[in-house]
Amino acid sequence: MANIDSAFGFRPCRRLDGAAWTGGHTTRKMLNTAGALNRGDVVQQLASGYVQVAPAAIADHSALGVYVGCHYLAAALGYPIWSNYWPGAGAVGDVDVFIIDDPNVVFEVQAAAGPVAFADVGMTANPTVVASTTGFSKWSLATPAASATATFRVVQLGDPAPMVGNGYDHTSAFNIVQVAWNDHIFKQMVGV
C-alpha cells in the first residue's frame, strides 16, 4: 500500500540505549514574539539563552530539542493557557516552552519524499520545515546524505510492529523512519 503524505513532525518513540522514553522534558523560555510553534517542531537555543523555532539547516550547533507544548499568560483572556500550539503572539511576558532536549531520544518522522531505504540507515538529514496552524507539526525529513553538520541521523526504518498503516510501506515515498540527534547542543564541544 502506498504511503500518504501526512507529515506529523518529530514524535519520540524510544531512547538510543534501548530504554523506553519516559515523557521527560525541560521547560525553557521563549520571547512572545519568536514565531509560532507546533507540537513536533524542532527548536534551537539562541545566544541570549532564549529558544525559538529552528530553521531547516541549523549550521551553528544550536539544535536543542523538539517542542511538545507551552504555558503562557494570555493577554486577551487574563489567565494562563497550556497548549500544544504557540500561535506566535498573544502572551504577556515570556512563554514557557516544554522541550524534549535529551540527546539520546529517538524520534519517528515521515520522509519528505523518499522512500528512505535500508541503505540510508546511518546517513544524516535535516528537517524539512512546513508551517502549520493545526497545533501539530507538518515537518518531515529531507533526503538523507552524508553530512557532518546535518541535524539528524537515520537509525532505523519505521517499526511497523506496534502500528500498521500509513507510512510503514518502506518501498514507497513518505515512509516513516527513526532518527536520532546528529548535531545537538548537548553533544558539542563548543558553546552557542
N, C-alpha and C positions, 0 to 999 in steps of 0.2 A: 504494500500500500504506500503510495507516495505521501511524503510529509507535506503539511500545510505551513506556509509562512505565518507563524503566530508567536513571534518573539516575546519572551517574558522576563528579560533581563537576567541577572545572576541570582540564582537561588541556592542556598547552602544545602549540601547533601551528606557530607561526612568530613573527616579530617584525614590528612596525609598519613598520619601514624596508625590509621585503622580504627581509631576510636569514633564513636558517634558524635556528631555536632550537638552541643548541649543547648543551643539557643543563646549563648553568651554574646553580649555586645557591649560597646563602650559609648558613653554619652560625650559628645563634643559640641562646641559652639560654632554657629554659622551666623553671619550677618543677615539681617532680614531683607537685604537687597541682593543676595548672592545668586538668585535664579531658582527656578523650580527643580524639585527632586521627586522622583517616583521610587517606590519600593523596588529594589533590584538594580538601581543605578550605581555606578562607581563614583566615589568621592576622592578628592585629593586634599592634602593639607597645604595650606599657604604658609609663607614665611612669617606671617603675623600670628600663626597658631590657629586661626580660623580654618574651617573647611568649606568646600564648595563642590558643585558637580564637576567631574573631571572631563577633559577633552578626550577625543578618541585615542590619540597618542600622547602619553604622558612622558615626556623626554627628560624630566628633571628629577626622577626617582621619588615623586611625592604621592604616589598612589597609596591611599590609606585604608580603604575598605569599601564595603557595599552598604548602601543606605537601606535601613529597614523601617524607619519611622521618625517622628518628631513630636515635640511638645513646645507649644508657644502660647503667649498671651494674645488672643485675637483682639485687634484694635476695634473692630466693628461690634464685637459682642461683649467685650469687657471681662471675659473669663477664659481660663486655659483650655486649649484644644490638644488632644492626642490624635495623631493621624499618620497614615502610611504615605501621605502625599503632602508636599510643601508646595503651594502654588506660586511662590516667588515673591509674595508681598502680603501685607495684612497683619504683621505682628508688631507688638510694642516691644522694643528691645531685641536682643539676640534670640535666635532659635536654638533649642536643644535638639540635636540630631542623634539618632541611635544608629551606630555603625558596627558591622561585623568587621573588626580590624585584626583578627587573629590571622597571621600569615600562613597558618597550616590548614585553613579551611579549604575544602574543595567545593566548587560550585558547578551546578548544571547550567548550561546556556545553549541556546539554539544557534546553529551556524547561520550566518547572514546569507550564504549562498550554498556552496558545497557541492557534493557532500564532503564532510571532513571524514577522511578514510583512516583505516587502522594504521597505515603508513605515516600518518600525520601525528601519531602519538609521540610526544617528546618535542614537537615543534612549538614555536611561540606565535602569539597573535594578540592583536589589540582589539578592544571592543569597538563595535560599530554603534555610534550614537544616533538614536532616533527619538525625537521629542514625543512626549505623551501627555495627555491631560486626564487619563483614566485613574491615576493613582498607582498604577503598576507599570513598571519599566517596559519599554519596547526595544531595549538594547539587545544586540546579538554579538556574535563573534566573527571577526573578519577572517579571511582565508589565512590559514597558518603558513608561516615561513620561518626561516632561520634568522633570528634577530636577538641580540643580547639585551636590547632595551625594550622589547615588547612587554606589555603589562602582564599577560597570562601565558601559561604553558599548558598544552593539551596533555592530560594524564591518562585519559581513558575515553572510549566512546560511551555514550549514554547507556546506562544499565537498564535493559527492559524488564528485568526480573520482577521488580516491585510494581512496575507500571507497564501497561501495554497500550499502545495508541500512537497518536501523532508525535512524530519526532524520533521514534525509535527504529525506523527503517534506515539503516546505515548505508544503503545503496542509492538513496535519492537525496536531493538538495534539502536544506533546512533541517538536517538531523541534529539531535541533541548530543552534546559532548560534555565531558567533565574537565574542568580546568582548575589549576592552582596558580597562586601568585608567582610570577617570574621576577618582576621588578616592583617590589613593595618597600615602603618606607622603613619597616622594621627589619628588612633584610639587607639594608645598605650600610656601607662603611662611612658614608658622608651624610651631613645634615641637609635639610631642605634649604 
